[in-house]
């Protein structure tokens, strides 16, 4: 079944990917290199052809490990001739780094030359001549993200324009270093403006947007999904298991009650949206609902993303081959109309606590 995973087109690009993408932000921190390579090998055996990484990985980010995930992938490609041509490879340039002073000296901007240099550095670490999908990890302009809810005009400041960013991406496409471009952690306005500027100036049209999407964060459905649908842009859904909240591992003991995982291991992760008490409370309700319907929490949470019309590919992050196999095995799980109605009732009560 897994080898027959369908292929889906990314936006209006020529890239065809599986509906499950292997995310790699655990490689180099929670997952050592040997295990990372075993996970990558098994992903290919299971039929996945889509890998996602970023210059700032692994997470939590640190100066000591910056770029290590791309290096691990690069050594995997180098040790397995012919594998690079079998996969669609996506990576990301970090936006304004705000506290990560080891990335571009902590610049609050992302200039054209920064994008070009970051791409060249990623190509070197990945040991490849071309990146299939190159994404801006988060917006350069002032925008609420990563748990912030409200736009504050007073926080606006002069930064590089969308036109400048697209011009740099266009240069990389013309040079053959990048095949398609995308965004991440974007808003409806941002996506529409990137499309408008691209069409006005003959620059690359974004193919994808990579945003958080899960049972505890369906904010994509608050307008972004319409924008993407009407402009023909694909959603890459990340954190479908909400950093483990939707696996059930934290249901009994909470985030620090003995469970393993990112939220238990890293205090910095618990300070983010996934660590909110409201997010855990909502996850417990969804997890109980899954069990009532004869599913594991993981099965229901992934099937929700796998079957939504909004999602082109779901990015799964794992720390073992067993987790990878479990996540891929959830493909094909059907959610009944009654179950979907029950899911919507919980959302009505609790909305999007991990937004």
BADRENZA-179532 format. One record per residue (C-alpha): residue in one letter; chain; x negated, y, z. Coordinates in pm, 1 decimal. Last residue first. Layout:
 kero marke       xx       yy       zz
    a     A        X        Y        Z
...
This chain:
 kero marke       xx       yy       zz
    x     A    266.9   2883.9   1706.6
    x     A    226.2   2607.5   1965.0
    x     A    560.9   2674.9   2136.5
    x     A    755.5   2673.5   1808.8
    x     A   1129.4   2672.9   1895.6
    x     A   1213.9   2505.7   2228.0
    x     A   1591.0   2455.9   2221.3
    x     A   1643.8   2490.9   1847.1
    x     A   1333.4   2280.3   1792.0
    x     A   1477.7   2005.7   2007.2
    x     A   1799.2   2014.0   1803.5
    x     A   1598.0   1998.8   1481.0
    x     A   1429.4   1677.3   1591.4
    x     A   1768.4   1528.8   1678.4
    x     A   1894.7   1614.3   1330.5
    x     A   1588.7   1448.1   1179.7
    x     A   1657.3   1137.3   1388.0
    x     A   2017.8   1119.2   1272.2
    x     A   1911.4   1166.0    908.8
    x     A   1672.7    872.0    946.8
    x     A   1296.2    919.0    940.7
    x     A   1114.5    692.2    697.3
    x     A    759.8    565.7    753.4
    x     A    584.2    531.5    417.1
    x     A    253.7    667.0    541.9
    x     A    221.4    581.3    911.6
    x     A    -46.1    326.6    818.4
    x     A   -274.9    617.5    725.8
    x     A   -262.0    754.0   1079.2
    x     A   -315.2    415.2   1242.8
    x     A   -606.3    332.3   1013.7
    x     A   -775.5    662.3   1087.5
    x     A   -726.6    616.7   1461.5
    x     A   -885.6    271.7   1441.1
    x     A  -1178.9    406.6   1239.8
    x     A  -1252.8    643.9   1523.4
    x     A  -1254.3   1013.2   1617.6
    x     A   -976.2   1132.7   1389.7
    x     A   -848.2   1450.8   1225.4
    x     A   -562.6   1422.9    976.8
    x     A   -494.3   1686.0    712.6
    x     A   -151.2   1647.8    554.3
    x     A   -126.3   1705.2    178.4
    x     A    138.6   1871.4    -37.4
    x     A    364.6   1977.4    248.4
    x     A    677.8   2191.0    203.7
    x     A    891.7   1901.1     86.5
    x     A    850.2   1735.1    426.0
    x     A    792.7   1358.1    415.5
    x     A    429.6   1329.4    527.3
    x     A    473.5   1602.2    788.1
    x     A    760.3   1433.1    972.1
    x     A    603.2   1093.5    908.7
    x     A    296.1   1217.4   1096.7
    x     A    491.4   1319.1   1405.9
    x     A    710.9   1010.8   1398.1
    x     A    428.7    762.1   1359.6
    x     A    211.9    932.9   1621.2
    x     A    493.5    933.8   1876.6
    x     A    534.8    559.6   1823.4
    x     A    859.7    459.2   1662.2
    x     A   1155.6    254.4   1782.1
    x     A   1407.7    537.0   1776.4
    x     A   1404.0    600.0   2151.5
    x     A   1023.7    594.3   2133.4
    x     A   1023.5    879.4   1883.7
    x     A   1263.3   1082.4   2098.1
    x     A   1037.4   1042.4   2399.4
    x     A    745.7   1176.7   2196.2
    x     A    952.2   1474.3   2078.3
    x     A   1052.7   1559.6   2434.8
    x     A    696.7   1520.4   2565.2
    x     A    568.8   1739.0   2282.2
    x     A    807.4   2016.2   2384.0
    x     A    679.3   2014.2   2741.4
    x     A    317.7   2002.2   2622.8
    x     A    372.1   2303.8   2399.5
    x     A    551.0   2494.0   2677.3
    x     A    260.0   2431.3   2914.8
    x     A     30.8   2599.6   2660.5
    x     A   -281.0   2401.8   2574.0
    x     A   -211.7   2373.0   2202.5
    x     A   -197.6   2752.9   2173.7
    x     A   -560.5   2788.8   2284.7
    x     A   -699.6   2797.4   2638.0
    x     A   -692.5   2417.3   2647.7
    x     A   -939.8   2408.9   2357.9
    x     A  -1193.2   2611.3   2554.7
    x     A  -1166.3   2359.2   2840.8
    x     A  -1297.6   2089.4   2610.4
    x     A  -1265.4   1719.2   2695.1
    x     A   -899.8   1691.8   2790.4
    x     A   -773.6   1904.8   2502.2
    x     A  -1014.1   1740.1   2259.9
    x     A   -924.9   1384.3   2347.5
    x     A   -938.1   1134.5   2630.5
    x     A   -663.7   1111.7   2890.6
    x     A   -758.1   1131.1   3259.0
    x     A   -508.7   1378.5   3397.4
    x     A   -656.1   1697.0   3256.2
    x     A   -408.3   1771.7   2978.1
    x     A   -108.9   1614.7   3148.9
    x     A   -115.2   1283.6   3333.3
    x     A    190.7   1116.3   3188.5
    x     A    262.8   1265.2   2846.2
    x     A    -96.6   1352.2   2756.7
    x     A   -169.4   1052.1   2532.9
    x     A    175.3   1071.5   2371.8
    x     A     35.4   1109.1   2020.3
    x     A    212.4   1442.6   1968.2
    x     A     -7.0   1636.2   2211.8
    x     A   -317.3   1499.8   2037.0
    x     A   -451.4   1828.3   1899.8
    x     A   -105.0   1913.4   1766.9
    x     A    -53.5   1580.4   1587.5
    x     A      0.5   1748.8   1249.4
    x     A   -306.1   1966.2   1324.0
    x     A   -342.4   2088.0    963.9
    x     A    -85.1   2102.1    685.8
    x     A   -226.5   2176.7    340.5
    x     A     50.7   2372.0    171.3
    x     A     38.1   2401.8   -206.1
    x     A    100.7   2719.9   -404.4
    x     A    353.8   2743.5   -688.1
    x     A    441.4   3109.6   -636.7
    x     A    807.9   3047.6   -555.4
    x     A    734.3   2750.8   -330.1
    x     A    446.8   2919.6   -148.9
    x     A    650.9   3231.4    -74.6
    x     A    949.7   3025.0     36.4
    x     A    733.2   2814.8    269.8
    x     A    580.1   3124.7    424.1
    x     A    919.1   3255.2    532.0
    x     A    979.4   3109.8    876.8
    x     A    925.4   2748.9    769.8
    x     A    548.7   2783.7    812.3
    x     A    628.3   2859.6   1178.2
    x     A    695.6   2488.6   1229.5
    x     A    463.3   2456.1   1527.1
    x     A    557.0   2194.0   1787.6
    x     A    672.3   1935.4   1531.2
    x     A    367.7   2007.8   1320.8
    x     A    221.0   2261.0   1079.4
    x     A   -100.4   2459.9   1118.0
    x     A   -198.8   2636.3    798.4
    x     A   -408.9   2554.0    492.4
    x     A   -287.5   2758.5    194.9
    x     A   -354.3   2628.0   -153.8
    x     A   -408.2   2707.4   -520.5
    x     A   -506.9   3072.4   -493.3
    x     A   -514.7   3240.5   -833.2
    x     A   -861.5   3317.0   -959.3
    x     A   -904.5   3673.8  -1092.7
    x     A   -745.2   3838.5  -1396.1
    x     A   -711.3   4176.4  -1223.8
    x     A   -335.7   4216.9  -1183.2
    x     A   -267.9   3842.5  -1157.5
    x     A   -529.4   3793.7   -886.9
    x     A   -416.5   4103.4   -699.3
    x     A    -54.7   3989.7   -695.2
    x     A   -137.8   3633.2   -592.4
    x     A   -362.5   3746.2   -306.0
    x     A    -91.3   3992.7   -201.1
    x     A    177.5   3723.5   -190.6
    x     A    -41.1   3495.9     22.4
    x     A   -131.9   3774.9    263.0
    x     A    226.1   3894.5    303.5
    x     A    351.1   3542.9    378.9
    x     A     75.8   3501.2    639.8
    x     A   -251.4   3309.8    619.8
    x     A   -426.1   3065.1    853.2
    x     A   -615.9   2928.7    553.3
    x     A   -662.5   3041.9    196.2
    x     A   -751.8   2871.1   -130.5
    x     A   -979.6   2867.7   -431.4
    x     A  -1035.7   2625.7   -717.6
    x     A  -1333.8   2479.1   -904.4
    x     A  -1626.2   2636.9   -717.7
    x     A  -1997.8   2650.4   -806.9
    x     A  -1934.9   2669.4  -1181.9
    x     A  -2075.8   3021.3  -1212.0
    x     A  -1737.5   3149.9  -1328.0
    x     A  -1572.4   2998.9  -1019.2
    x     A  -1831.5   3156.7   -788.4
    x     A  -1782.6   3497.4   -951.4
    x     A  -1407.4   3461.6   -913.8
    x     A  -1450.4   3395.9   -541.9
    x     A  -1648.9   3719.0   -513.3
    x     A  -1382.9   3910.9   -705.4
    x     A  -1115.5   3755.2   -487.1
    x     A  -1283.9   3888.1   -174.1
    x     A  -1328.7   4234.1   -323.0
    x     A   -965.3   4247.3   -435.8
    x     A   -849.2   4130.6    -93.3
    x     A  -1027.9   4433.3     42.4
    x     A  -1335.0   4440.0    263.6
    x     A  -1265.1   4590.3    603.8
    x     A  -1169.6   4929.8    747.4
    x     A   -982.5   4886.2   1076.1
    x     A   -628.6   4796.5   1178.9
    x     A   -581.0   4724.4   1549.2
    x     A   -329.3   5005.7   1592.2
    x     A   -101.6   4831.4   1343.8
    x     A    -34.5   4551.8   1596.5
    x     A    121.1   4239.1   1445.7
    x     A    269.5   4015.1   1713.5
    x     A    242.1   3645.0   1792.8
    x     A   -121.3   3562.2   1867.7
    x     A   -163.9   3184.4   1886.9
    x     A   -444.8   3136.0   1637.5
    x     A   -324.1   3428.6   1425.4
    x     A   -187.5   3783.4   1435.4
    x     A   -332.2   3987.8   1145.9
    x     A   -595.5   4260.2   1112.2
    x     A   -768.9   4205.1    780.1
    x     A  -1037.3   3946.3    706.9
    x     A   -791.8   3658.4    704.7
    x     A   -884.4   3308.6    821.7
    x     A  -1084.9   3018.0    677.6
    x     A  -1120.9   3163.9    328.2
    x     A  -1108.0   2849.5    114.9
    x     A  -1322.6   2682.4   -149.5
    x     A  -1163.1   2382.1   -320.7
    x     A  -1369.0   2156.3   -549.6
    x     A  -1708.2   2264.7   -419.5
    x     A  -1978.2   2217.6   -683.3
    x     A  -2343.4   2122.5   -712.6
    x     A  -2352.4   1893.8   -408.9
    x     A  -2584.7   1829.0   -120.1
    x     A  -2319.9   1930.7    137.8
    x     A  -2570.8   2142.4    330.5
    x     A  -2698.3   2308.3     12.5
    x     A  -2350.4   2367.1   -130.7
    x     A  -2243.2   2510.4    204.8
    x     A  -2534.2   2757.2    203.8
    x     A  -2454.4   2867.9   -151.8
    x     A  -2090.1   2917.6    -55.0
    x     A  -2186.4   3120.0    252.2
    x     A  -2412.7   3339.5     38.2
    x     A  -2136.1   3411.8   -213.6
    x     A  -1879.0   3483.3     57.2
    x     A  -2117.2   3709.6    247.9
    x     A  -2207.5   3897.0    -70.6
    x     A  -1839.6   3976.3   -122.4
    x     A  -1804.2   4109.5    229.6
    x     A  -1642.6   3937.8    526.5
    x     A  -1603.3   4188.2    810.4
    x     A  -1625.1   4189.6   1191.6
    x     A  -1982.9   4062.5   1167.7
    x     A  -2100.3   3833.6   1447.5
    x     A  -2457.3   3818.6   1320.2
    x     A  -2338.3   3653.2    998.1
    x     A  -2241.2   3341.3   1195.4
    x     A  -2459.9   3300.4   1506.6
    x     A  -2270.5   3588.2   1670.5
    x     A  -1954.8   3380.4   1703.9
    x     A  -1774.7   3645.2   1908.8
    x     A  -1544.2   3786.6   1645.6
    x     A  -1633.8   3583.6   1334.9
    x     A  -1463.6   3778.7   1062.4
    x     A  -1351.7   3498.1    828.2
    x     A  -1537.6   3169.9    808.0
    x     A  -1604.4   3028.3    460.4
    x     A  -1421.4   2702.4    403.8
    x     A  -1471.0   2356.6    257.1
    x     A  -1279.3   2124.3     28.5
    x     A  -1412.2   1818.5   -153.4
    x     A  -1192.9   1619.3   -390.9
    x     A  -1342.1   1271.6   -389.0
    x     A  -1458.7   1009.0   -636.6
    x     A  -1737.6   1216.0   -794.3
    x     A  -1913.0   1249.0   -457.7
    x     A  -1909.3    870.3   -413.5
    x     A  -2128.7    798.1   -715.0
    x     A  -2445.6    734.1   -517.2
    x     A  -2383.3    662.0   -148.7
    x     A  -2672.6    782.0     67.3
    x     A  -2668.6   1135.9    -72.8
    x     A  -2292.5   1171.7    -27.5
    x     A  -2315.0   1060.8    336.0
    x     A  -2611.6   1292.9    393.9
    x     A  -2406.2   1583.0    262.4
    x     A  -2107.7   1489.5    476.6
    x     A  -2323.7   1493.6    789.9
    x     A  -2474.7   1825.0    679.9
    x     A  -2125.6   1973.7    629.8
    x     A  -2039.2   1868.0    983.8
    x     A  -2364.0   2013.0   1117.3
    x     A  -2300.5   2365.1    987.6
    x     A  -2305.9   2524.7   1335.2
    x     A  -2410.0   2264.6   1591.7
    x     A  -2645.2   2463.4   1812.2
    x     A  -2471.1   2796.7   1760.7
    x     A  -2142.8   2648.8   1878.4
    x     A  -1793.4   2593.3   1745.8
    x     A  -1552.8   2369.3   1936.9
    x     A  -1520.6   2235.0   1673.1
    x     A  -1777.2   2099.4   1428.4
    x     A  -1758.4   2291.2   1200.5
    x     A  -1828.7   2657.6   1117.7
    x     A  -1910.6   2598.4    748.0
    x     A  -1585.7   2413.2    694.3
    x     A  -1457.2   2062.9    614.2
    x     A  -1178.5   1893.0    420.7
    x     A  -1191.9   1561.8    235.8
    x     A   -943.8   1431.1    -24.9
    x     A   -962.0   1096.5   -208.7
    x     A   -785.6    869.1     38.0
    x     A   -723.3    513.2    -84.6
    x     A   -771.3    309.1    231.4
    x     A  -1117.0    199.8    116.6
    x     A  -1212.6    565.4     69.1
    x     A  -1103.7    645.1    424.4
    x     A  -1298.5    341.7    547.4
    x     A  -1624.0    478.8    409.5
    x     A  -1556.7    821.8    562.3
    x     A  -1479.7    670.2    902.5
    x     A  -1796.6    460.0    888.6
    x     A  -1996.4    769.9    795.0
    x     A  -1854.3    962.9   1089.2
    x     A  -1935.3    672.3   1319.3
    x     A  -2301.0    684.3   1214.5
    x     A  -2308.4   1063.1   1242.7
    x     A  -2168.3   1090.8   1592.8
    x     A  -1805.9   1182.1   1658.3
    x     A  -1690.6   1421.5   1930.0
    x     A  -1937.8   1690.1   1825.4
    x     A  -2102.8   1620.5   1488.5
    x     A  -1789.6   1510.7   1305.5
    x     A  -1477.9   1628.7   1492.7
    x     A  -1407.0   1899.4   1231.6
    x     A  -1383.8   1639.2    957.5
    x     A  -1032.5   1645.7    816.5
    x     A   -935.9   1348.7    603.1
    x     A   -656.7   1441.6    363.8
    x     A   -332.1   1248.7    325.4
    x     A    -98.6   1328.5     35.0
    x     A   -376.3   1216.4   -202.3
    x     A   -526.9   1475.6   -429.8
    x     A   -517.3   1594.4   -791.7
    x     A   -711.8   1908.7   -877.2
    x     A   -630.9   2078.3  -1207.7
    x     A   -518.9   2397.1  -1039.4
    x     A   -165.2   2537.2  -1041.4
    x     A   -105.7   2450.3   -677.9
    x     A   -294.9   2139.7   -574.8
    x     A   -148.6   1858.4   -781.0
    x     A    -37.1   1545.3   -602.8
    x     A   -173.7   1194.0   -630.4
    x     A     12.5    894.1   -495.7
    x     A   -124.3    651.6   -236.4
    x     A   -157.3    316.3   -408.7
    x     A   -468.8    206.2   -222.4
    x     A   -271.5    247.4    100.1
    x     A      0.0      0.0      0.0
